[in-house]
């Protein structure tokens, strides 16, 4: 089994599967990157609950704290269980190696992190599972090299991504 650290967790290649593990803090970081207002609301809620518990609030404030607490619990449950409940290739945590068509990669540029996409066909569904790598200054290029080597050693085809967007016609 080969395990390589990626930006938000670990990618492991076993004899039968490719596993992409991410943690709860990674989900919170992703929530911050995708929607700052929701993250701010969630953070404010987490700070407000202990304050309301210490100071005996008004009944309206107590109801608001209970609502926020239920909201936080539901959001954490969704982030922890959501990818397991949704059957989505783009968020899969485990991919059968036989379902992988190939892996595409794009090296880093001056501004962007290197990119890696696992192209998967499951039955009639075809999709891609992006793997988020670190910024080049934080070791993203080394992560990409290790992943290319690991996929190649596992017998999975690794090809450079098409650069058709950059070609002049």
TORDO-71602 format. One record per residue (C-alpha): residue number from 1; x, y, z negated. Coordinates in nm, 2 decimals, m for minus. Example, Ala and Ser with C-alpha at 12.3 -4.5 7.8 and 13.67 -1.06 7.14 Angstrom:
2
+-----+--------+--------+--------+
: seq :   east :  north :     up :
+-----+--------+--------+--------+
:   1 :   1.23 :  m0.45 :  m0.78 :
:   2 :   1.37 :  m0.11 :  m0.71 :
+-----+--------+--------+--------+
This chain:
169
+-----+--------+--------+--------+
: seq :   east :  north :     up :
+-----+--------+--------+--------+
:   1 :   0.00 :   0.00 :   0.00 :
:   2 :   0.13 :   0.34 :   0.10 :
:   3 :   0.02 :   0.64 :  m0.10 :
:   4 :   0.09 :   1.00 :   0.00 :
:   5 :   0.00 :   1.32 :  m0.19 :
:   6 :  m0.20 :   1.57 :   0.01 :
:   7 :  m0.33 :   1.91 :  m0.07 :
:   8 :  m0.63 :   1.80 :  m0.28 :
:   9 :  m0.55 :   1.45 :  m0.38 :
:  10 :  m0.40 :   1.13 :  m0.24 :
:  11 :  m0.42 :   0.94 :   0.09 :
:  12 :  m0.36 :   0.57 :   0.05 :
:  13 :  m0.32 :   0.32 :   0.34 :
:  14 :  m0.40 :  m0.04 :   0.24 :
:  15 :  m0.42 :  m0.36 :   0.45 :
:  16 :  m0.79 :  m0.30 :   0.51 :
:  17 :  m0.88 :   0.06 :   0.44 :
:  18 :  m0.76 :   0.42 :   0.44 :
:  19 :  m0.86 :   0.58 :   0.11 :
:  20 :  m0.88 :   0.96 :   0.05 :
:  21 :  m0.91 :   1.04 :  m0.32 :
:  22 :  m0.99 :   1.39 :  m0.44 :
:  23 :  m1.07 :   1.51 :  m0.79 :
:  24 :  m1.33 :   1.72 :  m0.97 :
:  25 :  m1.09 :   2.02 :  m0.99 :
:  26 :  m1.04 :   1.99 :  m0.61 :
:  27 :  m1.41 :   2.01 :  m0.56 :
:  28 :  m1.43 :   2.33 :  m0.77 :
:  29 :  m1.14 :   2.48 :  m0.57 :
:  30 :  m1.32 :   2.39 :  m0.25 :
:  31 :  m1.64 :   2.55 :  m0.38 :
:  32 :  m1.44 :   2.87 :  m0.45 :
:  33 :  m1.30 :   2.87 :  m0.10 :
:  34 :  m1.64 :   2.80 :   0.07 :
:  35 :  m1.87 :   3.02 :  m0.14 :
:  36 :  m1.73 :   3.27 :  m0.39 :
:  37 :  m2.08 :   3.40 :  m0.50 :
:  38 :  m2.18 :   3.04 :  m0.61 :
:  39 :  m1.85 :   2.99 :  m0.77 :
:  40 :  m1.88 :   3.32 :  m0.96 :
:  41 :  m2.23 :   3.23 :  m1.07 :
:  42 :  m2.11 :   2.89 :  m1.19 :
:  43 :  m1.81 :   3.04 :  m1.38 :
:  44 :  m2.02 :   3.30 :  m1.54 :
:  45 :  m2.27 :   3.03 :  m1.65 :
:  46 :  m1.99 :   2.83 :  m1.81 :
:  47 :  m1.87 :   3.13 :  m2.00 :
:  48 :  m2.22 :   3.23 :  m2.10 :
:  49 :  m2.32 :   2.90 :  m2.25 :
:  50 :  m2.08 :   2.90 :  m2.55 :
:  51 :  m2.15 :   3.27 :  m2.62 :
:  52 :  m2.52 :   3.20 :  m2.63 :
:  53 :  m2.47 :   2.91 :  m2.86 :
:  54 :  m2.27 :   3.12 :  m3.11 :
:  55 :  m2.51 :   3.42 :  m3.11 :
:  56 :  m2.87 :   3.32 :  m3.17 :
:  57 :  m3.02 :   3.47 :  m2.85 :
:  58 :  m3.36 :   3.59 :  m2.76 :
:  59 :  m3.60 :   3.32 :  m2.63 :
:  60 :  m3.56 :   3.45 :  m2.28 :
:  61 :  m3.19 :   3.43 :  m2.29 :
:  62 :  m3.21 :   3.08 :  m2.44 :
:  63 :  m3.42 :   2.97 :  m2.15 :
:  64 :  m3.17 :   3.13 :  m1.91 :
:  65 :  m2.88 :   2.94 :  m2.08 :
:  66 :  m3.07 :   2.61 :  m2.05 :
:  67 :  m3.14 :   2.68 :  m1.68 :
:  68 :  m2.77 :   2.76 :  m1.62 :
:  69 :  m2.66 :   2.45 :  m1.81 :
:  70 :  m2.89 :   2.23 :  m1.60 :
:  71 :  m2.76 :   2.40 :  m1.29 :
:  72 :  m2.40 :   2.33 :  m1.39 :
:  73 :  m2.47 :   1.97 :  m1.46 :
:  74 :  m2.64 :   1.92 :  m1.12 :
:  75 :  m2.36 :   2.10 :  m0.94 :
:  76 :  m2.10 :   1.88 :  m1.11 :
:  77 :  m2.30 :   1.57 :  m1.03 :
:  78 :  m2.34 :   1.67 :  m0.67 :
:  79 :  m1.97 :   1.73 :  m0.63 :
:  80 :  m1.88 :   1.40 :  m0.80 :
:  81 :  m2.14 :   1.18 :  m0.64 :
:  82 :  m2.24 :   1.37 :  m0.32 :
:  83 :  m1.98 :   1.22 :  m0.10 :
:  84 :  m2.06 :   0.87 :  m0.22 :
:  85 :  m2.44 :   0.93 :  m0.16 :
:  86 :  m2.40 :   1.10 :   0.18 :
:  87 :  m2.29 :   0.86 :   0.45 :
:  88 :  m2.08 :   1.11 :   0.64 :
:  89 :  m1.76 :   1.04 :   0.83 :
:  90 :  m1.63 :   1.39 :   0.77 :
:  91 :  m1.64 :   1.34 :   0.39 :
:  92 :  m1.57 :   0.97 :   0.37 :
:  93 :  m1.34 :   0.86 :   0.09 :
:  94 :  m1.28 :   0.51 :   0.23 :
:  95 :  m1.25 :   0.43 :   0.60 :
:  96 :  m1.20 :   0.08 :   0.74 :
:  97 :  m0.88 :   0.05 :   0.94 :
:  98 :  m1.07 :  m0.13 :   1.21 :
:  99 :  m1.30 :   0.17 :   1.26 :
: 100 :  m1.01 :   0.41 :   1.32 :
: 101 :  m0.96 :   0.49 :   1.69 :
: 102 :  m0.65 :   0.71 :   1.64 :
: 103 :  m0.51 :   0.99 :   1.44 :
: 104 :  m0.45 :   1.34 :   1.58 :
: 105 :  m0.21 :   1.59 :   1.43 :
: 106 :  m0.11 :   1.95 :   1.49 :
: 107 :   0.21 :   2.08 :   1.34 :
: 108 :   0.21 :   2.40 :   1.14 :
: 109 :   0.24 :   2.74 :   1.29 :
: 110 :   0.38 :   3.05 :   1.12 :
: 111 :   0.04 :   3.11 :   0.95 :
: 112 :  m0.15 :   2.78 :   0.95 :
: 113 :  m0.10 :   2.46 :   0.76 :
: 114 :  m0.04 :   2.14 :   0.96 :
: 115 :  m0.36 :   1.96 :   1.05 :
: 116 :  m0.44 :   1.59 :   1.06 :
: 117 :  m0.77 :   1.43 :   1.18 :
: 118 :  m0.87 :   1.07 :   1.16 :
: 119 :  m1.09 :   0.98 :   1.46 :
: 120 :  m1.34 :   0.72 :   1.35 :
: 121 :  m1.61 :   0.51 :   1.53 :
: 122 :  m1.86 :   0.33 :   1.31 :
: 123 :  m2.12 :   0.16 :   1.51 :
: 124 :  m2.27 :   0.42 :   1.74 :
: 125 :  m2.14 :   0.71 :   1.53 :
: 126 :  m1.81 :   0.88 :   1.62 :
: 127 :  m1.66 :   1.15 :   1.41 :
: 128 :  m1.35 :   1.28 :   1.26 :
: 129 :  m1.23 :   1.29 :   0.90 :
: 130 :  m1.00 :   1.60 :   0.85 :
: 131 :  m0.72 :   1.56 :   0.60 :
: 132 :  m0.62 :   1.88 :   0.43 :
: 133 :  m0.24 :   1.93 :   0.40 :
: 134 :  m0.05 :   2.19 :   0.21 :
: 135 :   0.09 :   2.51 :   0.35 :
: 136 :   0.43 :   2.46 :   0.51 :
: 137 :   0.61 :   2.64 :   0.23 :
: 138 :   0.44 :   2.41 :  m0.02 :
: 139 :   0.56 :   2.09 :   0.15 :
: 140 :   0.29 :   2.05 :   0.42 :
: 141 :   0.54 :   1.97 :   0.70 :
: 142 :   0.69 :   1.69 :   0.49 :
: 143 :   0.34 :   1.56 :   0.41 :
: 144 :   0.26 :   1.55 :   0.78 :
: 145 :   0.58 :   1.37 :   0.87 :
: 146 :   0.52 :   1.11 :   0.59 :
: 147 :   0.16 :   1.06 :   0.71 :
: 148 :   0.26 :   1.02 :   1.08 :
: 149 :   0.52 :   0.76 :   0.97 :
: 150 :   0.28 :   0.58 :   0.74 :
: 151 :   0.00 :   0.56 :   1.01 :
: 152 :   0.26 :   0.44 :   1.26 :
: 153 :   0.39 :   0.17 :   1.03 :
: 154 :   0.03 :   0.06 :   0.97 :
: 155 :  m0.02 :   0.01 :   1.35 :
: 156 :  m0.26 :   0.30 :   1.39 :
: 157 :  m0.21 :   0.52 :   1.70 :
: 158 :  m0.09 :   0.87 :   1.62 :
: 159 :  m0.11 :   1.14 :   1.89 :
: 160 :  m0.06 :   1.51 :   1.90 :
: 161 :  m0.38 :   1.71 :   1.91 :
: 162 :  m0.48 :   1.87 :   2.24 :
: 163 :  m0.37 :   2.23 :   2.28 :
: 164 :  m0.61 :   2.30 :   2.56 :
: 165 :  m0.73 :   2.62 :   2.38 :
: 166 :  m0.38 :   2.77 :   2.41 :
: 167 :  m0.32 :   2.68 :   2.78 :
: 168 :  m0.35 :   2.95 :   3.03 :
: 169 :  m0.57 :   2.87 :   3.33 :
+-----+--------+--------+--------+
